[in-house]
């Protein structure tokens, strides 16, 4: 379930970034854009001088913007690194039948189960 949600969210985020980036690139190259599009020319900028100076007297504004963007970057990096991590068992406590338990490494248990499954009829590889 979690991997499906991750794939859907990554696909949506990628689609939005590609569409917005392509539209900004097209406007920057001089293509015609709809009238509601905020940037409509090669010389247009993201924040005008008036927009940048509007919050200059408020000392909290730009540090807040930078902090929020930094948190977003850290969350995006954490999400990206979580995609690379593999969910494997480090160790498993197995009941040995004599009232004691046996601690098995996850890799060792994987190997044994793969070997037993591979020995079954009709299984080519496990």
Backbone as a printed PyTorch tensor [residue, N CA C, xyz], in Angstrom:
tensor([[[  0.8230,  -1.1900,   0.0000],
         [  0.0000,   0.0000,   0.0000],
         [  0.8660,   1.2520,   0.0000]],

        [[  1.9050,   1.2700,   0.8520],
         [  2.7490,   2.4530,   0.9490],
         [  3.5050,   2.7080,  -0.3470]],

        [[  3.9670,   1.6510,  -1.0050],
         [  4.6930,   1.8460,  -2.2540],
         [  3.7650,   2.3570,  -3.3470]],

        [[  2.5000,   1.9520,  -3.3230],
         [  1.5450,   2.4630,  -4.3040],
         [  1.3010,   3.9500,  -4.0830]],

        [[  1.1270,   4.3440,  -2.8340],
         [  0.9240,   5.7630,  -2.5210],
         [  2.1560,   6.5610,  -2.9340]],

        [[  3.3520,   6.0380,  -2.6580],
         [  4.5740,   6.7270,  -3.0510],
         [  4.6450,   6.8970,  -4.5600]],

        [[  4.3190,   5.8530,  -5.2970],
         [  4.3790,   5.9410,  -6.7590],
         [  3.3810,   6.9480,  -7.2990]],

        [[  2.1790,   6.9500,  -6.7440],
         [  1.1590,   7.8910,  -7.2040],
         [  1.5810,   9.3230,  -6.8840]],

        [[  2.0500,   9.5620,  -5.6650],
         [  2.4770,  10.9150,  -5.2920],
         [  3.6820,  11.3680,  -6.1050]],

        [[  4.6310,  10.4840,  -6.3380],
         [  5.7790,  10.8440,  -7.1600],
         [  5.3600,  11.1380,  -8.5900]],

        [[  4.4370,  10.3480,  -9.1270],
         [  3.9570,  10.5830, -10.4890],
         [  3.2260,  11.9160, -10.5850]],

        [[  2.3750,  12.2250,  -9.6130],
         [  1.6570,  13.5050,  -9.6330],
         [  2.6150,  14.6810,  -9.4900]],

        [[  3.5570,  14.5740,  -8.5700],
         [  4.5300,  15.6580,  -8.3890],
         [  5.3610,  15.8450,  -9.6540]],

        [[  5.7780,  14.7580, -10.2610],
         [  6.5430,  14.8410, -11.5040],
         [  5.7400,  15.4460, -12.6310]],

        [[  4.4810,  15.0590, -12.7520],
         [  3.6200,  15.5980, -13.8000],
         [  3.4120,  17.1010, -13.6280]],

        [[  3.1480,  17.5320, -12.3910],
         [  2.9570,  18.9630, -12.1300],
         [  4.2340,  19.7320, -12.4530]],

        [[  5.3820,  19.2110, -12.0260],
         [  6.6430,  19.9040, -12.2900],
         [  6.9510,  19.9770, -13.7810]],

        [[  6.6740,  18.9110, -14.5220],
         [  6.9270,  18.9220, -15.9580],
         [  5.9960,  19.9060, -16.6730]],

        [[  4.7190,  19.9150, -16.3130],
         [  3.7670,  20.8120, -16.9630],
         [  4.1050,  22.2720, -16.6590]],

        [[  4.3220,  22.5940, -15.3920],
         [  4.6310,  23.9800, -15.0250],
         [  5.9770,  24.4010, -15.6160]],

        [[  6.9680,  23.5360, -15.5230],
         [  8.2740,  23.8620, -16.0870],
         [  8.2230,  24.0420, -17.5930]],

        [[  7.4760,  23.1880, -18.2700],
         [  7.3250,  23.3310, -19.7190],
         [  6.6030,  24.6070, -20.0990]],

        [[  5.5790,  24.9750, -19.3300],
         [  4.8470,  26.2070, -19.6180],
         [  5.7290,  27.4340, -19.3850]],

        [[  6.5120,  27.4300, -18.3160],
         [  7.4210,  28.5500, -18.0550],
         [  8.4840,  28.6190, -19.1470]],

        [[  9.0040,  27.4750, -19.5570],
         [ 10.0000,  27.4450, -20.6250],
         [  9.4060,  27.9570, -21.9330]],

        [[  8.1930,  27.5430, -22.2470],
         [  7.5420,  28.0090, -23.4760],
         [  7.3240,  29.5200, -23.4390]],

        [[  6.8950,  30.0420, -22.2860],
         [  6.6970,  31.4880, -22.1720],
         [  8.0350,  32.2180, -22.2860]],

        [[  9.0680,  31.6470, -21.7270],
         [ 10.3890,  32.2680, -21.8100],
         [ 10.9580,  32.2700, -23.2070]],

        [[ 10.5680,  31.2770, -23.9980],
         [ 11.0420,  31.2100, -25.3830],
         [ 10.1860,  32.0400, -26.3280]],

        [[  9.1340,  32.6510, -25.8050],
         [  8.3220,  33.5430, -26.6210],
         [  7.0470,  32.9330, -27.1700]],

        [[  6.6950,  31.7340, -26.7520],
         [  5.4470,  31.1180, -27.2300],
         [  4.2570,  31.8600, -26.6240]],

        [[  3.1320,  31.7950, -27.2990],
         [  1.9490,  32.4600, -26.7630],
         [  1.3890,  31.6410, -25.6000]],

        [[  1.0000,  32.3480, -24.5600],
         [  0.4530,  31.7160, -23.3640],
         [ -0.9090,  32.3180, -23.0840]],

        [[ -1.7380,  31.6290, -22.2870],
         [ -3.0600,  32.1930, -21.9680],
         [ -2.9440,  33.5260, -21.2340]],

        [[ -4.0010,  34.3050, -21.2710],
         [ -3.9720,  35.6400, -20.6560],
         [ -3.8480,  35.5760, -19.1340]],

        [[ -4.2890,  34.4900, -18.5150],
         [ -4.2190,  34.3730, -17.0610],
         [ -2.8460,  33.9290, -16.5800]],

        [[ -1.9590,  33.5390, -17.4870],
         [ -0.6370,  33.0480, -17.0940],
         [  0.1730,  34.1940, -16.4960]],

        [[  0.7890,  33.9990, -15.3120],
         [  1.4590,  35.1050, -14.6250],
         [  2.7140,  35.6240, -15.3380]],

        [[  3.4010,  34.8050, -16.1050],
         [  4.6100,  35.2450, -16.8080],
         [  4.3440,  35.1420, -18.2930]],

        [[  4.4910,  36.2620, -18.9930],
         [  4.1020,  36.2320, -20.3960],
         [  5.1630,  36.7490, -21.3570]],

        [[  6.3880,  36.8620, -20.9300],
         [  7.4040,  37.3470, -21.8540],
         [  8.7960,  36.9240, -21.4530]],

        [[  9.7360,  37.1660, -22.3670],
         [ 11.1250,  36.7880, -22.1070],
         [ 11.7470,  37.6120, -20.9890]],

        [[ 11.2920,  38.8470, -20.8130],
         [ 11.8870,  39.7270, -19.8090],
         [ 11.1330,  39.6950, -18.4880]],

        [[ 10.1010,  38.9050, -18.3910],
         [  9.3090,  38.8150, -17.1640],
         [ 10.0840,  38.0560, -16.0920]],

        [[  9.9010,  38.4510, -14.8350],
         [ 10.6070,  37.8160, -13.7190],
         [  9.5990,  37.2280, -12.7410]],

        [[ 10.0870,  36.3330, -11.8870],
         [  9.2170,  35.6810, -10.9100],
         [  8.6980,  36.6680,  -9.8750]],

        [[  9.5850,  37.4570,  -9.2850],
         [  9.2050,  38.4810,  -8.3090],
         [  9.6680,  39.8380,  -8.8220]],

        [[  8.7380,  40.7460,  -8.9980],
         [  9.1020,  42.0860,  -9.4520],
         [  9.7580,  42.8480,  -8.2970]],

        [[ 10.2880,  44.0220,  -8.6150],
         [ 10.9260,  44.8530,  -7.5860],
         [  9.8950,  45.2330,  -6.5230]],

        [[  8.6800,  45.5570,  -6.9470],
         [  7.6300,  45.9270,  -5.9820],
         [  7.2890,  44.7460,  -5.0730]],

        [[  7.2300,  43.5460,  -5.6390],
         [  6.9320,  42.3660,  -4.8180],
         [  8.0390,  42.0980,  -3.8140]],

        [[  9.2810,  42.2740,  -4.2330],
         [ 10.4000,  42.0290,  -3.3170],
         [ 10.4670,  43.0680,  -2.2140]],

        [[ 10.1090,  44.3140,  -2.5210],
         [ 10.2240,  45.3760,  -1.5300],
         [  8.9960,  45.5050,  -0.6420]],

        [[  7.9050,  44.8530,  -1.0060],
         [  6.6780,  44.9550,  -0.2120],
         [  6.9070,  44.4950,   1.2240]],

        [[  7.6810,  43.4510,   1.4330],
         [  7.8740,  42.8650,   2.7560],
         [  9.2080,  43.2600,   3.3880]],

        [[  9.9180,  44.2030,   2.7940],
         [ 11.2470,  44.5600,   3.2800],
         [ 11.2250,  45.0980,   4.7130]],

        [[ 10.2030,  45.8600,   5.0860],
         [ 10.1400,  46.4340,   6.4380],
         [  9.7990,  45.3900,   7.4990]],

        [[  9.1860,  44.2960,   7.0970],
         [  8.8710,  43.2220,   8.0470],
         [ 10.0830,  42.2950,   8.1420]],

        [[ 10.7630,  42.3490,   9.2770],
         [ 11.9830,  41.5580,   9.4360],
         [ 11.7530,  40.0570,   9.5060]],

        [[ 10.5410,  39.6330,   9.7110],
         [ 10.2530,  38.2070,   9.8490],
         [  9.9700,  37.5400,   8.5070]],

        [[  9.6370,  38.2920,   7.4610],
         [  9.1230,  37.7010,   6.2260],
         [ 10.1470,  36.8300,   5.5140]],

        [[ 11.2960,  37.3810,   5.1270],
         [ 12.2530,  36.6040,   4.3380],
         [ 12.8670,  35.4530,   5.1350]],

        [[ 13.1970,  35.6170,   6.4180],
         [ 13.6610,  34.4340,   7.1620],
         [ 12.6020,  33.3290,   7.2250]],

        [[ 11.3280,  33.7160,   7.3130],
         [ 10.2580,  32.7160,   7.3310],
         [ 10.1630,  32.0030,   5.9980]],

        [[ 10.2440,  32.7520,   4.9140],
         [ 10.1940,  32.1430,   3.5770],
         [ 11.3540,  31.1760,   3.3980]],

        [[ 12.5420,  31.6000,   3.7910],
         [ 13.7220,  30.7390,   3.6450],
         [ 13.5970,  29.5020,   4.5270]],

        [[ 13.0890,  29.6500,   5.7390],
         [ 12.9300,  28.5030,   6.6420],
         [ 11.9150,  27.5080,   6.0800]],

        [[ 10.8010,  28.0060,   5.5640],
         [  9.7870,  27.1120,   4.9970],
         [ 10.3460,  26.3720,   3.7870]],

        [[ 11.0540,  27.0730,   2.9150],
         [ 11.6600,  26.4120,   1.7530],
         [ 12.7190,  25.3990,   2.1770]],

        [[ 13.4880,  25.7050,   3.2180],
         [ 14.4890,  24.7520,   3.7110],
         [ 13.8190,  23.4960,   4.2540]],

        [[ 12.7170,  23.6670,   4.9770],
         [ 11.9810,  22.5020,   5.4920],
         [ 11.4340,  21.6700,   4.3310]],

        [[ 10.9170,  22.3270,   3.3010],
         [ 10.4150,  21.5890,   2.1320],
         [ 11.5320,  20.8100,   1.4370]],

        [[ 12.7070,  21.4110,   1.3360],
         [ 13.8370,  20.7110,   0.7100],
         [ 14.2450,  19.5070,   1.5560]],

        [[ 14.3010,  19.6700,   2.8690],
         [ 14.6720,  18.5550,   3.7520],
         [ 13.6410,  17.4320,   3.6610]],

        [[ 12.3540,  17.7760,   3.6520],
         [ 11.3060,  16.7540,   3.5220],
         [ 11.3890,  16.0410,   2.1790]],

        [[ 11.6370,  16.7750,   1.1090],
         [ 11.7770,  16.1490,  -0.2040],
         [ 12.9910,  15.2200,  -0.2430]],

        [[ 14.0900,  15.6480,   0.3630],
         [ 15.2850,  14.7970,   0.4190],
         [ 15.0330,  13.5520,   1.2500]],

        [[ 14.3390,  13.7110,   2.3760],
         [ 13.9980,  12.5500,   3.2120],
         [ 13.1140,  11.5700,   2.4400]],

        [[ 12.1400,  12.0980,   1.7110],
         [ 11.2460,  11.2420,   0.9260],
         [ 12.0240,  10.5130,  -0.1650]],

        [[ 12.9510,  11.2200,  -0.8360],
         [ 13.7650,  10.5930,  -1.8650],
         [ 14.6290,   9.4830,  -1.2790]],

        [[ 15.2690,   9.7400,  -0.1550],
         [ 16.1170,   8.7150,   0.4590],
         [ 15.2940,   7.5390,   0.9740]],

        [[ 14.0570,   7.7820,   1.3890],
         [ 13.1880,   6.6900,   1.8340],
         [ 12.8510,   5.7590,   0.6780]],

        [[ 12.8500,   6.2590,  -0.5540],
         [ 12.5790,   5.4110,  -1.7080],
         [ 13.7390,   4.4500,  -1.9700]],

        [[ 14.9390,   4.8510,  -1.5980],
         [ 16.1180,   4.0230,  -1.8370],
         [ 16.3050,   2.9430,  -0.7790]],

        [[ 15.7150,   3.1530,   0.3700],
         [ 15.8780,   2.2140,   1.4750],
         [ 15.0500,   0.9540,   1.2190]],

        [[ 15.6040,  -0.1710,   1.5270],
         [ 14.8810,  -1.4330,   1.3670],
         [ 14.4280,  -1.9160,   2.7270]],

        [[ 13.1950,  -2.3900,   2.7990],
         [ 12.6720,  -2.8880,   4.0640],
         [ 13.0430,  -4.3470,   4.2770]],

        [[ 14.0790,  -4.5890,   5.0360],
         [ 14.5060,  -5.9590,   5.3380],
         [ 14.5630,  -6.1500,   6.8390]],

        [[ 14.3360,  -7.3820,   7.2240],
         [ 14.4380,  -7.7180,   8.6360],
         [ 15.9030,  -7.8240,   9.0400]],

        [[ 16.2490,  -7.2090,  10.1440],
         [ 17.6070,  -7.3410,  10.6480],
         [ 17.7730,  -8.6930,  11.3390]],

        [[ 16.8040,  -9.0320,  12.2080],
         [ 16.8380, -10.3270,  12.8690],
         [ 15.4270, -10.7090,  13.2930]],

        [[ 15.2400, -12.0230,  13.5140],
         [ 13.9250, -12.5650,  13.8440],
         [ 14.0870, -13.5000,  15.0350]],

        [[ 13.1720, -13.3830,  15.9880],
         [ 13.1660, -14.3050,  17.1210],
         [ 12.2390, -15.4640,  16.7740]],

        [[ 12.8010, -16.6940,  16.7250],
         [ 12.0570, -17.8820,  16.3300],
         [ 11.9240, -18.8010,  17.5410]],

        [[ 10.7210, -19.3340,  17.7470],
         [ 10.4970, -20.2800,  18.8450],
         [ 11.1600, -21.5980,  18.4760]],

        [[ 12.0440, -22.0720,  19.3260],
         [ 12.7700, -23.3040,  19.0370],
         [ 12.0560, -24.5440,  19.5810]],

        [[ 10.9530, -24.3850,  20.2790],
         [ 10.1810, -25.5180,  20.7490],
         [ 10.5290, -25.9840,  22.1520]],

        [[ 11.6320, -25.5380,  22.7070],
         [ 12.0250, -25.9690,  24.0500],
         [ 11.8280, -24.8650,  25.0880]],

        [[ 11.0110, -23.8990,  24.7590],
         [ 10.7710, -22.8000,  25.6770],
         [ 11.7650, -21.6720,  25.5230]],

        [[ 12.7870, -21.9030,  24.7930],
         [ 13.7920, -20.8790,  24.5090],
         [ 13.5180, -20.3280,  23.1090]],

        [[ 14.1420, -19.2530,  22.7810],
         [ 14.0190, -18.6790,  21.4410],
         [ 15.3620, -18.6550,  20.7540]],

        [[ 15.3380, -18.6040,  19.4620],
         [ 16.5700, -18.5050,  18.6940],
         [ 16.5270, -17.2100,  17.8790]],

        [[ 17.5880, -16.4580,  17.9670],
         [ 17.6840, -15.2110,  17.2180],
         [ 18.3530, -15.5050,  15.8820]],

        [[ 17.6260, -15.2800,  14.7830],
         [ 18.1590, -15.5290,  13.4430],
         [ 18.3490, -14.2110,  12.7170]],

        [[ 19.4240, -14.1390,  11.9630],
         [ 19.6120, -12.9790,  11.1000],
         [ 18.5930, -13.0490,   9.9660]],

        [[ 18.1160, -11.9090,   9.5320],
         [ 17.1300, -11.8550,   8.4600],
         [ 17.6510, -12.4310,   7.1630]],

        [[ 18.9160, -12.1830,   6.8450],
         [ 19.5250, -12.7120,   5.6220],
         [ 19.6060, -14.2400,   5.6570]],

        [[ 19.9370, -14.7920,   6.8120],
         [ 20.0300, -16.2450,   6.9370],
         [ 18.6590, -16.8830,   6.7400]],

        [[ 17.6340, -16.2850,   7.3340],
         [ 16.2780, -16.7980,   7.1690],
         [ 15.8330, -16.6980,   5.7120]],

        [[ 16.1800, -15.5930,   5.0380],
         [ 15.8640, -15.4480,   3.6170],
         [ 16.5000, -16.5670,   2.8010]],

        [[ 17.7650, -16.8400,   3.0880],
         [ 18.4690, -17.8800,   2.3360],
         [ 17.8460, -19.2480,   2.5090]],

        [[ 17.4830, -19.5850,   3.7390],
         [ 16.8810, -20.8880,   4.0140],
         [ 15.5190, -21.0020,   3.3340]],

        [[ 14.6920, -19.9700,   3.4410],
         [ 13.3710, -20.0120,   2.8170],
         [ 13.4740, -20.0730,   1.2980]],

        [[ 14.4290, -19.3460,   0.7180],
         [ 14.6160, -19.3890,  -0.7350],
         [ 15.0780, -20.7720,  -1.1750]],

        [[ 15.9450, -21.3960,  -0.3940],
         [ 16.4370, -22.7300,  -0.7360],
         [ 15.3140, -23.7540,  -0.6490]],

        [[ 14.4860, -23.6710,   0.3970],
         [ 13.3710, -24.6130,   0.5290],
         [ 12.3330, -24.3990,  -0.5710]],

        [[ 12.0490, -23.1350,  -0.8950],
         [ 11.0670, -22.8690,  -1.9530],
         [ 11.6030, -23.3200,  -3.3040]],

        [[ 12.8850, -23.1640,  -3.5380],
         [ 13.4900, -23.5990,  -4.7960],
         [ 13.4790, -25.1020,  -4.9580]],

        [[ 13.4220, -25.8370,  -3.8630],
         [ 13.4170, -27.3140,  -3.9310],
         [ 12.0380, -27.8660,  -4.2570]],

        [[ 10.9970, -27.0430,  -4.2000],
         [  9.6340, -27.5100,  -4.5010],
         [  9.4510, -27.7170,  -5.9950]],

        [[  8.5420, -28.6270,  -6.3280],
         [  8.2530, -28.8920,  -7.7440],
         [  7.5640, -27.6660,  -8.3560]],

        [[  7.9920, -27.3180,  -9.5410],
         [  7.3820, -26.2180, -10.2570],
         [  7.9910, -24.8600,  -9.9620]],

        [[  8.9620, -24.8070,  -9.0480],
         [  9.6150, -23.5250,  -8.7310],
         [ 10.9680, -23.5030,  -9.4140]],

        [[ 11.1300, -22.5580, -10.3200],
         [ 12.3850, -22.4620, -11.0450],
         [ 13.4390, -21.6780, -10.2670]],

        [[ 13.0040, -20.6330,  -9.5900],
         [ 13.9470, -19.7970,  -8.8690],
         [ 13.2100, -19.0770,  -7.7550]],

        [[ 13.8840, -18.9010,  -6.6300],
         [ 13.2630, -18.1970,  -5.4840],
         [ 14.2410, -17.2160,  -4.9050]]])
